[in-house]
Amino acid sequence: MNREKLKEAFLQGREREAAELFRQMMKGVVGLGLFEAMKEDVDSLCGRHDQPGPHSDSQRAGSERGIA
C-alpha cells in the first residue's frame, strides 16, 4: 500500500478514496499481526519450525509420513 497515495487522497479532499485506501492498509496490517500472533502460539506449543521441541506433545502439521 502506498502511503503517499493515501496522504494525497486525504489532503485533496477525496474522503471516500482515502477511506478505502485506509481500510485496505489496515486489513493488511491486522492480517500480518494476526499471522504473527498465531505463529508465536504455534512456536510456543510445538517449537520453532527449524528446531521442533523434542519433548513436546504437540507436532506441526505435515509431520506424518505420506504415501508415495
ZAZA-404193 format. One record per residue: residue number from 1; residue in one letter; x negated, z, y negated of N, C-alpha, C in turn. Coordinates in Angstrom, 2 decimals. Layout:
BEGIN
@n: NUM | res: a | n_X: X | n_Z: Z | n_Y: Y | ca_X: X | ca_Z: Z | ca_Y: Y | c_X: X | c_Z: Z | c_Y: Y
...
This chain:
BEGIN
@n: 1 | res: m | n_X: -0.85 | n_Z: 0.00 | n_Y: 1.17 | ca_X: 0.00 | ca_Z: 0.00 | ca_Y: 0.00 | c_X: -0.89 | c_Z: 0.00 | c_Y: -1.24
@n: 2 | res: n | n_X: -0.56 | n_Z: -0.82 | n_Y: -2.16 | ca_X: -1.35 | ca_Z: -0.96 | ca_Y: -3.38 | c_X: -0.81 | c_Z: -0.02 | c_Y: -4.46
@n: 3 | res: r | n_X: -1.59 | n_Z: 0.97 | n_Y: -4.79 | ca_X: -1.17 | ca_Z: 1.95 | ca_Y: -5.79 | c_X: -1.00 | c_Z: 1.30 | c_Y: -7.16
@n: 4 | res: e | n_X: -1.80 | n_Z: 0.29 | n_Y: -7.42 | ca_X: -1.71 | ca_Z: -0.41 | ca_Y: -8.71 | c_X: -0.35 | c_Z: -1.10 | c_Y: -8.86
@n: 5 | res: k | n_X: 0.15 | n_Z: -1.68 | n_Y: -7.76 | ca_X: 1.48 | ca_Z: -2.30 | ca_Y: -7.81 | c_X: 2.55 | c_Z: -1.27 | c_Y: -8.14
@n: 6 | res: l | n_X: 2.46 | n_Z: -0.10 | n_Y: -7.52 | ca_X: 3.41 | ca_Z: 0.96 | ca_Y: -7.78 | c_X: 3.32 | c_Z: 1.41 | c_Y: -9.24
@n: 7 | res: k | n_X: 2.11 | n_Z: 1.62 | n_Y: -9.71 | ca_X: 1.91 | ca_Z: 2.05 | ca_Y: -11.10 | c_X: 2.45 | c_Z: 1.01 | c_Y: -12.07
@n: 8 | res: e | n_X: 2.16 | n_Z: -0.26 | n_Y: -11.81 | ca_X: 2.63 | ca_Z: -1.35 | ca_Y: -12.67 | c_X: 4.15 | c_Z: -1.40 | c_Y: -12.71
@n: 9 | res: a | n_X: 4.80 | n_Z: -1.33 | n_Y: -11.55 | ca_X: 6.26 | ca_Z: -1.38 | ca_Y: -11.49 | c_X: 6.87 | c_Z: -0.20 | c_Y: -12.23
@n: 10 | res: f | n_X: 6.28 | n_Z: 0.96 | n_Y: -12.07 | ca_X: 6.79 | ca_Z: 2.16 | ca_Y: -12.75 | c_X: 6.64 | c_Z: 2.04 | c_Y: -14.26
@n: 11 | res: l | n_X: 5.47 | n_Z: 1.62 | n_Y: -14.71 | ca_X: 5.21 | ca_Z: 1.54 | ca_Y: -16.15 | c_X: 6.02 | c_Z: 0.43 | c_Y: -16.82
@n: 12 | res: q | n_X: 6.36 | n_Z: -0.61 | n_Y: -16.08 | ca_X: 7.12 | ca_Z: -1.72 | ca_Y: -16.67 | c_X: 8.63 | c_Z: -1.51 | c_Y: -16.55
@n: 13 | res: g | n_X: 9.04 | n_Z: -0.35 | n_Y: -16.07 | ca_X: 10.46 | ca_Z: -0.04 | ca_Y: -16.03 | c_X: 11.21 | c_Z: -0.66 | c_Y: -14.87
@n: 14 | res: r | n_X: 10.50 | n_Z: -1.11 | n_Y: -13.86 | ca_X: 11.16 | ca_Z: -1.68 | ca_Y: -12.68 | c_X: 11.37 | c_Z: -0.54 | c_Y: -11.68
@n: 15 | res: e | n_X: 12.38 | n_Z: 0.29 | n_Y: -11.98 | ca_X: 12.59 | ca_Z: 1.52 | ca_Y: -11.21 | c_X: 12.89 | c_Z: 1.26 | c_Y: -9.75
@n: 16 | res: r | n_X: 13.73 | n_Z: 0.28 | n_Y: -9.48 | ca_X: 14.09 | ca_Z: 0.02 | ca_Y: -8.07 | c_X: 12.88 | c_Z: -0.44 | c_Y: -7.27
@n: 17 | res: e | n_X: 12.09 | n_Z: -1.33 | n_Y: -7.84 | ca_X: 10.88 | ca_Z: -1.80 | ca_Y: -7.15 | c_X: 9.91 | c_Z: -0.63 | c_Y: -6.97
@n: 18 | res: a | n_X: 9.73 | n_Z: 0.18 | n_Y: -8.01 | ca_X: 8.83 | ca_Z: 1.32 | ca_Y: -7.93 | c_X: 9.32 | c_Z: 2.30 | c_Y: -6.86
@n: 19 | res: a | n_X: 10.63 | n_Z: 2.54 | n_Y: -6.82 | ca_X: 11.19 | ca_Z: 3.46 | ca_Y: -5.82 | c_X: 10.95 | c_Z: 2.94 | c_Y: -4.41
@n: 20 | res: e | n_X: 11.15 | n_Z: 1.65 | n_Y: -4.20 | ca_X: 10.94 | ca_Z: 1.06 | ca_Y: -2.87 | c_X: 9.46 | c_Z: 1.12 | c_Y: -2.47
@n: 21 | res: l | n_X: 8.57 | n_Z: 0.82 | n_Y: -3.40 | ca_X: 7.14 | ca_Z: 0.90 | ca_Y: -3.12 | c_X: 6.74 | c_Z: 2.34 | c_Y: -2.79
@n: 22 | res: f | n_X: 7.31 | n_Z: 3.28 | n_Y: -3.55 | ca_X: 7.01 | ca_Z: 4.69 | ca_Y: -3.30 | c_X: 7.52 | c_Z: 5.12 | c_Y: -1.92
@n: 23 | res: r | n_X: 8.73 | n_Z: 4.71 | n_Y: -1.56 | ca_X: 9.28 | ca_Z: 5.04 | ca_Y: -0.23 | c_X: 8.39 | c_Z: 4.48 | c_Y: 0.88
@n: 24 | res: q | n_X: 7.94 | n_Z: 3.25 | n_Y: 0.72 | ca_X: 7.07 | ca_Z: 2.64 | ca_Y: 1.73 | c_X: 5.77 | c_Z: 3.42 | c_Y: 1.86
@n: 25 | res: m | n_X: 5.21 | n_Z: 3.79 | n_Y: 0.71 | ca_X: 3.96 | ca_Z: 4.53 | ca_Y: 0.71 | c_X: 4.15 | c_Z: 5.90 | c_Y: 1.38
@n: 26 | res: m | n_X: 5.24 | n_Z: 6.58 | n_Y: 1.08 | ca_X: 5.50 | ca_Z: 7.90 | ca_Y: 1.66 | c_X: 5.75 | c_Z: 7.80 | c_Y: 3.16
@n: 27 | res: k | n_X: 6.45 | n_Z: 6.75 | n_Y: 3.62 | ca_X: 6.66 | ca_Z: 6.58 | ca_Y: 5.06 | c_X: 5.33 | c_Z: 6.48 | c_Y: 5.79
@n: 28 | res: g | n_X: 4.41 | n_Z: 5.73 | n_Y: 5.21 | ca_X: 3.10 | ca_Z: 5.58 | ca_Y: 5.83 | c_X: 2.33 | c_Z: 6.89 | c_Y: 5.86
@n: 29 | res: v | n_X: 2.34 | n_Z: 7.61 | n_Y: 4.75 | ca_X: 1.60 | ca_Z: 8.87 | ca_Y: 4.66 | c_X: 2.20 | c_Z: 9.92 | c_Y: 5.60
@n: 30 | res: v | n_X: 3.52 | n_Z: 10.03 | n_Y: 5.62 | ca_X: 4.17 | ca_Z: 11.00 | ca_Y: 6.50 | c_X: 3.93 | c_Z: 10.64 | c_Y: 7.96
@n: 31 | res: g | n_X: 4.00 | n_Z: 9.35 | n_Y: 8.27 | ca_X: 3.74 | ca_Z: 8.91 | ca_Y: 9.65 | c_X: 2.34 | c_Z: 9.28 | c_Y: 10.09
@n: 32 | res: l | n_X: 1.35 | n_Z: 9.06 | n_Y: 9.23 | ca_X: -0.03 | ca_Z: 9.43 | ca_Y: 9.57 | c_X: -0.17 | c_Z: 10.93 | c_Y: 9.75
@n: 33 | res: g | n_X: 0.51 | n_Z: 11.69 | n_Y: 8.89 | ca_X: 0.44 | ca_Z: 13.15 | ca_Y: 9.00 | c_X: 1.04 | c_Z: 13.64 | c_Y: 10.32
@n: 34 | res: l | n_X: 2.18 | n_Z: 13.08 | n_Y: 10.69 | ca_X: 2.81 | ca_Z: 13.47 | ca_Y: 11.97 | c_X: 1.93 | c_Z: 13.08 | c_Y: 13.15
@n: 35 | res: f | n_X: 1.34 | n_Z: 11.89 | n_Y: 13.09 | ca_X: 0.45 | ca_Z: 11.45 | ca_Y: 14.16 | c_X: -0.72 | c_Z: 12.42 | c_Y: 14.32
@n: 36 | res: e | n_X: -1.33 | n_Z: 12.81 | n_Y: 13.21 | ca_X: -2.47 | ca_Z: 13.73 | ca_Y: 13.27 | c_X: -2.05 | c_Z: 15.10 | c_Y: 13.81
@n: 37 | res: a | n_X: -0.86 | n_Z: 15.58 | n_Y: 13.42 | ca_X: -0.37 | ca_Z: 16.86 | ca_Y: 13.91 | c_X: -0.15 | c_Z: 16.81 | c_Y: 15.43
@n: 38 | res: m | n_X: 0.45 | n_Z: 15.71 | n_Y: 15.91 | ca_X: 0.67 | ca_Z: 15.57 | ca_Y: 17.35 | c_X: -0.65 | c_Z: 15.46 | c_Y: 18.09
@n: 39 | res: k | n_X: -1.61 | n_Z: 14.75 | n_Y: 17.51 | ca_X: -2.92 | ca_Z: 14.61 | ca_Y: 18.13 | c_X: -3.60 | c_Z: 15.97 | c_Y: 18.26
@n: 40 | res: e | n_X: -3.49 | n_Z: 16.80 | n_Y: 17.23 | ca_X: -4.07 | ca_Z: 18.14 | ca_Y: 17.30 | c_X: -3.40 | c_Z: 18.98 | c_Y: 18.39
@n: 41 | res: d | n_X: -2.09 | n_Z: 18.86 | n_Y: 18.53 | ca_X: -1.38 | ca_Z: 19.59 | ca_Y: 19.58 | c_X: -1.85 | c_Z: 19.16 | c_Y: 20.96
@n: 42 | res: v | n_X: -1.96 | n_Z: 17.87 | n_Y: 21.18 | ca_X: -2.42 | ca_Z: 17.36 | ca_Y: 22.48 | c_X: -3.84 | c_Z: 17.81 | c_Y: 22.74
@n: 43 | res: d | n_X: -4.71 | n_Z: 17.72 | n_Y: 21.73 | ca_X: -6.10 | ca_Z: 18.14 | ca_Y: 21.90 | c_X: -6.18 | c_Z: 19.63 | c_Y: 22.24
@n: 44 | res: s | n_X: -5.32 | n_Z: 20.45 | n_Y: 21.62 | ca_X: -5.38 | ca_Z: 21.89 | ca_Y: 21.90 | c_X: -4.88 | c_Z: 22.21 | c_Y: 23.31
@n: 45 | res: l | n_X: -3.95 | n_Z: 21.41 | n_Y: 23.83 | ca_X: -3.42 | ca_Z: 21.63 | ca_Y: 25.18 | c_X: -4.28 | c_Z: 21.02 | c_Y: 26.27
@n: 46 | res: c | n_X: -4.81 | n_Z: 19.82 | n_Y: 26.02 | ca_X: -5.48 | ca_Z: 19.06 | ca_Y: 27.07 | c_X: -6.97 | c_Z: 18.87 | c_Y: 26.85
@n: 47 | res: g | n_X: -7.48 | n_Z: 19.26 | n_Y: 25.71 | ca_X: -8.86 | ca_Z: 18.99 | ca_Y: 25.39 | c_X: -8.97 | c_Z: 17.65 | c_Y: 24.66
@n: 48 | res: r | n_X: -10.10 | n_Z: 17.42 | n_Y: 24.06 | ca_X: -10.30 | ca_Z: 16.17 | ca_Y: 23.34 | c_X: -10.26 | c_Z: 15.00 | c_Y: 24.31
@n: 49 | res: h | n_X: -9.90 | n_Z: 13.83 | n_Y: 23.77 | ca_X: -9.78 | ca_Z: 12.63 | ca_Y: 24.61 | c_X: -11.09 | c_Z: 12.32 | c_Y: 25.33
@n: 50 | res: d | n_X: -12.21 | n_Z: 12.49 | n_Y: 24.64 | ca_X: -13.51 | ca_Z: 12.17 | ca_Y: 25.24 | c_X: -14.12 | c_Z: 13.35 | c_Y: 25.99
@n: 51 | res: q | n_X: -13.50 | n_Z: 14.54 | n_Y: 25.89 | ca_X: -14.01 | ca_Z: 15.72 | ca_Y: 26.59 | c_X: -12.83 | c_Z: 16.56 | c_Y: 27.07
@n: 52 | res: p | n_X: -12.14 | n_Z: 16.15 | n_Y: 28.14 | ca_X: -10.99 | ca_Z: 16.93 | ca_Y: 28.61 | c_X: -11.41 | c_Z: 18.33 | c_Y: 29.06
@n: 53 | res: g | n_X: -10.50 | n_Z: 19.27 | n_Y: 28.89 | ca_X: -10.77 | ca_Z: 20.65 | ca_Y: 29.31 | c_X: -10.79 | c_Z: 20.74 | c_Y: 30.83
@n: 54 | res: p | n_X: -11.85 | n_Z: 21.24 | n_Y: 31.43 | ca_X: -11.95 | ca_Z: 21.28 | ca_Y: 32.89 | c_X: -10.98 | c_Z: 22.29 | c_Y: 33.53
@n: 55 | res: h | n_X: -10.58 | n_Z: 23.32 | n_Y: 32.79 | ca_X: -9.72 | ca_Z: 24.34 | ca_Y: 33.36 | c_X: -8.31 | c_Z: 24.29 | c_Y: 32.79
@n: 56 | res: s | n_X: -7.98 | n_Z: 23.18 | n_Y: 32.19 | ca_X: -6.66 | ca_Z: 23.04 | ca_Y: 31.57 | c_X: -5.60 | c_Z: 22.70 | c_Y: 32.61
@n: 57 | res: d | n_X: -4.41 | n_Z: 23.31 | n_Y: 32.46 | ca_X: -3.29 | ca_Z: 22.97 | ca_Y: 33.34 | c_X: -2.64 | c_Z: 21.66 | c_Y: 32.92
@n: 58 | res: s | n_X: -2.90 | n_Z: 21.23 | n_Y: 31.71 | ca_X: -2.29 | ca_Z: 20.01 | ca_Y: 31.18 | c_X: -3.27 | c_Z: 18.85 | c_Y: 31.26
@n: 59 | res: q | n_X: -2.73 | n_Z: 17.66 | n_Y: 31.46 | ca_X: -3.57 | ca_Z: 16.47 | ca_Y: 31.50 | c_X: -2.94 | c_Z: 15.41 | c_Y: 30.61
@n: 60 | res: r | n_X: -3.79 | n_Z: 14.54 | n_Y: 30.12 | ca_X: -3.31 | ca_Z: 13.44 | ca_Y: 29.31 | c_X: -2.61 | c_Z: 12.41 | c_Y: 30.18
@n: 61 | res: a | n_X: -1.73 | n_Z: 11.65 | n_Y: 29.58 | ca_X: -1.05 | ca_Z: 10.57 | ca_Y: 30.29 | c_X: -2.09 | c_Z: 9.57 | c_Y: 30.79
@n: 62 | res: g | n_X: -1.81 | n_Z: 8.99 | n_Y: 31.90 | ca_X: -2.73 | ca_Z: 7.98 | ca_Y: 32.44 | c_X: -3.83 | c_Z: 8.56 | c_Y: 33.30
@n: 63 | res: s | n_X: -3.73 | n_Z: 9.82 | n_Y: 33.69 | ca_X: -4.80 | ca_Z: 10.42 | ca_Y: 34.47 | c_X: -4.64 | c_Z: 10.15 | c_Y: 35.97
@n: 64 | res: e | n_X: -3.49 | n_Z: 9.64 | n_Y: 36.39 | ca_X: -3.25 | ca_Z: 9.34 | ca_Y: 37.80 | c_X: -3.86 | c_Z: 8.00 | c_Y: 38.17
@n: 65 | res: r | n_X: -4.26 | n_Z: 7.87 | n_Y: 39.41 | ca_X: -4.81 | ca_Z: 6.60 | ca_Y: 39.88 | c_X: -3.68 | c_Z: 5.61 | c_Y: 40.01
@n: 66 | res: g | n_X: -3.93 | n_Z: 4.40 | n_Y: 39.60 | ca_X: -2.92 | ca_Z: 3.35 | ca_Y: 39.69 | c_X: -3.02 | c_Z: 2.59 | c_Y: 40.98
@n: 67 | res: i | n_X: -2.07 | n_Z: 1.70 | n_Y: 41.20 | ca_X: -2.08 | ca_Z: 0.83 | ca_Y: 42.38 | c_X: -2.63 | c_Z: -0.51 | c_Y: 41.95
@n: 68 | res: a | n_X: -3.64 | n_Z: -0.97 | n_Y: 42.65 | ca_X: -4.26 | ca_Z: -2.25 | ca_Y: 42.28 | c_X: -3.66 | c_Z: -3.39 | c_Y: 43.07
